[in-house]
Amino acid sequence: MKSRKSRKGKASAGERATAGVPTGVVGLGLMGISIATCLLAAGHPVAGIDLDGRKRRSAAGRIRALLEEMRRQKLLRERPVAVLRRFAAADDYAALRDAQVVVEAITENVETKKRVIASVEAAVGPATIIGSNTSAIPISLLQKDAAYPERVLGTHWAEPAHVTRFMEIICGEQTDPQNAECVRVLSRFWGKEASIVRRDIRGFITNRCMYALLREAFHLVESGYATIEDVDRSLRNDFGYWITFAGPFRYMDLTGVPAYETVMRDLLPELCRSTEVPRLISDVVKSGAQGVANARGFYKYTPASARRWEKRFLEFTYDIRALALKYPGDSGERAGARPRAGKTVGQ
Ligand SMILES: NC(=O)c1ccc[n+]([C@@H]2O[C@H](COP(=O)([O-])OP(=O)(O)OC[C@H]3O[C@@H](n4cnc5c(N)ncnc54)[C@H](O)[C@@H]3O)[C@@H](O)[C@H]2O)c1
C-alpha cells in the first residue's frame, strides 16, 4: 500500500490503487457511520461490524443520508446508491477477512476495545493495520495483548468524519512507524491533513490543548470574571479568526514571537492548574443536560432552536472546510488535494 506522489504533486499509480483497498469499521454509532462514509466516498469497500442489530439495520440508511449531503455539497461525484454497493454490515468479524485497514470506533472503554482488537486480529491477516478511534485511551494500553502490536495505532477522527480534515495518527510504544506513515498516505485519500503523534500521550494533541482551554474557561466563569456568553464571544472572535488559517506556532510567528515570551513570564503562574473536574460542568451533567442533543446545556434551547443550531453547525463545517482548502496547511504538499483516483470531488 506504499505510494509516492509524482513530481507534479498528482496522485501516483500507487495512490490510485489504494482507493480500492478493502477496509473495515467496527462500531456503527455516530463516528463509525461518518468514518465509513468517508472511506466509502474515497473509493474503499467497507465492511461494518456492530453487535447491535438496530445499528446494523439502520447503517446503510444513515450512510446514504451523509453521502447525499456530500453530493449536495459537491464533495461526491458518484451516486450514493452506487457508493453504497461497496458497504456491507455484519455481526460476524469474519466479514473483515479481506480488510487491510480496520478502524475501531466502539464505545470508549479499554477492556471492550482490547476485546474488539483481539476479535479483529483473529479475522484479518497479520499485515492489516488496526486503528483505534479512541478519544483519549493511550494506544500502548490497547496494543498490550495484541498478537501483532506493531500494527495497532490510533486514528483519531473528528466528527463529522466525512467532512473534517482533522486526523491524528498515534503511535503506541510498539507501533511500527511505517504503519503510521502508511495511514498518513492513505488519509490523503480520505481528505485528511493528518498529524502524527510520535510518542503515545493521553489526549494526543488537540484534546490536551482543548482541555487546557476548557479548564481556564471554566475558571473564568466560576470565579466570576466573565459570563459563559462573554467567554464564548471572545474566543469565537479571537481564535475563530485565525485558528483555521494558522496553528499557534505559525500565529506567534505572524504576530511577533517575543511578546508571547514576555506575557508567559507573568501569566503562566496565574493560569488555572486545578486537577478537579469543574463544578459547573458536573452540575450541568447531573441535571440531565446533554447539549443540543436533548435541547439542554450551558445555554437554553427549545427543541426547534436546538435543531437549528445543529443544522447551522453542519453548514458551517462545510463552509470552514472550503475556506481551509483555500489556505492549505504548512506541509509543503498540496494539502487540500484528495488524489484524483478517489471518487470525490472538490477536495
Ligand atoms: N463522538 C465524537 O465526536 C468522537 C470524536 C472522536 C472520537 N470519538 C471516539 O469514537 C468512539 C465511538 O464514539 P461514538 O460517539 O461513535 O459512540 P457511539 O456510542 O455512537 O457508537 C459506538 C458503537 O459501538 C457499538 N459497539 C459497542 N461495543 C461493540 C463491540 N464490542 N463490537 C461491535 N460494536 C460495538 C455500539 O453498538 C455503537 O453502535 C469512542 O471511542 C469515542 O471516544 C468520538
The ligand as an ORCA input file, in Angstrom:
! r2SCAN-3c Opt
* xyz 0 1
  N     -18.430     11.364     19.142
  C     -17.348     12.068     18.852
  O     -17.412     13.256     18.465
  C     -15.987     11.407     18.924
  C     -14.862     12.123     18.474
  C     -13.616     11.474     18.488
  C     -13.503     10.184     18.973
  N     -14.614      9.531     19.443
  C     -14.475      8.152     19.931
  O     -15.046      7.279     18.972
  C     -15.548      6.106     19.624
  C     -17.025      5.935     19.269
  O     -17.730      7.078     19.658
  P     -19.239      7.340     19.158
  O     -19.566      8.720     19.595
  O     -19.362      6.954     17.740
  O     -20.026      6.266     20.073
  P     -21.468      5.604     19.815
  O     -21.956      5.219     21.160
  O     -22.321      6.482     18.971
  O     -21.147      4.280     18.967
  C     -20.489      3.157     19.488
  C     -20.962      1.939     18.681
  O     -20.149      0.826     19.023
  C     -21.009     -0.315     19.084
  N     -20.324     -1.319     19.919
  C     -20.135     -1.292     21.250
  N     -19.434     -2.388     21.626
  C     -19.182     -3.088     20.500
  C     -18.483     -4.299     20.234
  N     -17.920     -4.990     21.216
  N     -18.408     -4.733     18.955
  C     -19.000     -4.043     17.961
  N     -19.675     -2.893     18.157
  C     -19.755     -2.420     19.412
  C     -22.308      0.200     19.660
  O     -23.403     -0.670     19.363
  C     -22.417      1.542     18.952
  O     -23.107      1.417     17.728
  C     -15.287      6.317     21.106
  O     -14.079      5.701     21.458
  C     -15.184      7.826     21.231
  O     -14.424      8.227     22.361
  C     -15.862     10.111     19.405
*
